[in-house]
Amino acid sequence: MLHSNSQIANIPTRPSVFGLASPPELQTDFPGQPSSGSSDSISFRTAVVASRHAFVTFIRVLEAGADPVEVAPGARSGDYLHGFLLGTREALSGNGRESMTITVRRVDARTVGGLIALFERAVGFYATLIRINAYHQPGVQAGKDAADQALALQSRIERQLSASPQTAEQIAGEIDAGDVETVYLILEHLAANGRARASGSGPGAAFATPA
């Protein structure tokens, strides 16, 4: 079903609910299509249908969920998206392209967890076929290292907080942190979670220990 020059594109049938992104090892890449990072679903589907290199997995959700929106007389958003799925499948088939459809009843923790586990195992199995280590991800380790550095900076910021309000720039200067924006973002996070007290908003906000 998959071969060495194939990529996977997963197309969700409900927006803002879940869309399982392609595994990094099998990242969707459409030759001749610039990677703009656009979230436009129409252009994405057009690229998928036109591409000769993507194997498409549709995730079909039966239950539309709470508070469906009527987008046309007698047609709700779930109806429209289900029709979109069926139409895209037909367009792929008309271009001689195979696809696979996974049907789930609803989007909940069990379903999403099962789908994630499925694709994790698919990546591992596919990797053995083409003899690569799918779990050798230096970028992931770099992300973990960066997170450790951010947590260490957060600890320094918390120690610097006092009853006297200070701006992010002042705190950054006191702890010798060069990136004032990161200091502000951490302070904003702490204030939102009751671990700091903010006076004002934006870059000029002042932060102190909780009351």
N, C-alpha and C positions, 0 to 999 in steps of 0.2 A: 504494500500500500504506500509506503514511503521509500524514497530512494535518496541517494547521496546529494542530489542537487535540489531536493524538495525543501520547502519551508512550510510552516504551519501558520494559518491565520484563524483565530477563533472569533466568531461573530456572535455577540449576544443578541437576544431577541427583545430585551427590555432595556431602555436607557436608564442610566443613573442607578441601576440595581447591581449588576455585576457584569464585567466583561473580562474573562480570563485572558490576560495578556499572554502572548507567546513566550515560551521559555527563552531565556537569553541565549541558550545554546542553539535554538532553532528560530532565531529572530526573523520575523517577516521582512523580506527584502524584495522589492519589486524592481527588476531591472528597468532602467529608464525612467523610474519614478522617483523624484527627489524626496528625501525624508524630511518633511517639513514639521512633523510633530502635530499636524492638524488633527483635531478631534472630529472633523466633519465626516459624518457617517456616510454621506452620499459619495464623496470622492473616494473614501476608503473602499466602499463596496465596488465602485467602478474599477478601481485599481485591482481588486481581487479578481473580479470577473475577467478583466483583460489580461491579467498575468498568466503566463504558462507555467509558473514555477511554484505556486502556492497550493498546498492541499488544505482545503477549508473544512473546519469543524464547526458546525452550527450547534448552539446550545439552545434548545427550545423549551420554554417554560409554559406549562399548561395554565396555571392560575395567574390571572392578571394582577392580583394584589389588591390592596385596599384603595378606595377612592379613585376608580378609573376615570380618565378624562375623555369626554366625547370630542373627537376631533372632526367629525362629520356626522350628518344625520344618520343615526342608527349604527354608527361605527365608533368604537372606543379606541383608546391608544393601543390597548393590547391586541385588538382586532387588526389594526393597521400594521403593527409590527409583525404579527403572525403572517399577514399577507406579504409583507416585505421579505420575510424569511423564505416563504414558499416561492415568491417570484425570483429571488436571488438564486435559490437552488435550481430553479428551472433555467435561468440564464446560464448558470455554470454548465448544466447538463447540455444545453444547446450548443455550447462551445466545446463539447467533448471533454469536459472536466468532471472528475469524480469529487464527491464530497461525502462527509459523514455527519449524521445528525444525532445528537444526544438529547433525549427528552427527559425532563424532570418535572415533577408536579408543581413544586414551588421553590422559591428562593429562601432558604433558611440556613442556619449554621451547619446542619448535618449535610445538606446538599452541597453547599460551597466547599466544605471540608472534603467531601468525597470526590468532588471534581478536581480539587487541588491535588489530592493523593493520586488520582488517576493519571493526571498529566505528569506528576513527578515520576511515577513509575514508567510511563511511556517514554519520557526523556532518557531515563536510565537504561531501559531496554534497547531503545534505538541507538544509544551511544555504544553499547556492546556490539551491535551489528557493524558499525563503521569504525570500531576500535579507537574510541576516544574516551577520555575521562570527563564525563558530563559534570562532575562535581568539583573539578579544578577551576575555581572562580577567583582569580586574584582580585578582581574588582569588588567582590563581596567582602573579602578580608580588608581591603582598603576602606570600605564603608564602615566596617566594625571599628577599625583603628580611628577613623574620624569621629565616630560616635563616642569612643572612649575619651578622646581629646575634648569633645564638647561637654561631656559629663565632668571632666576634671575642671574645665573652665567654670561650669555651673557651681561646683563646690567652692571655688575661689570667690565667685560673685556672692554666694550666700553668706560666706564669712565676712565679706566687706559690707553687707547691708547693716544699717544701724537705725536707730529711732529717728535720726535726722535724714530727711529725703535727699537723695542724690540722683542726678541724671545718669543716663547710660555712659555719656562721655566722661563724666567725673569718675564713675566707678571703673571704667576702662583705664583711665589714667592712673588710678590708685593701685590697680592690680597689674599694671603694665601689660594690658591686653591691646594689641594693635587694631583688632577688628571691632570697632564700636557698634556696627550693625548687629553682629552676632551677640554681643553683650546685651544690646537692647532686646533682641528676640528672646533671649533666655530670660531676661527680666520680665518681659511680657508674659511668657509662659508661666513663670513662678507666680506672678500676680493673678493670673487667671485661675490658678489652682490653690489660692489661699496661702501661698508661701512667701508672698511679698505684698506690700501695699503700694498701689500706684496713685499718684496725684497728677491729674491731667492725662493727656493722650498724645500719641505721636512721639517723634524724637525728643521733644522737649519735656516729656513726662519725667517726673521724679519718683524714685522708688525708695521704700523704707521697709523695715521689718514689720511683720503683721501686727495689727493693733492687739 
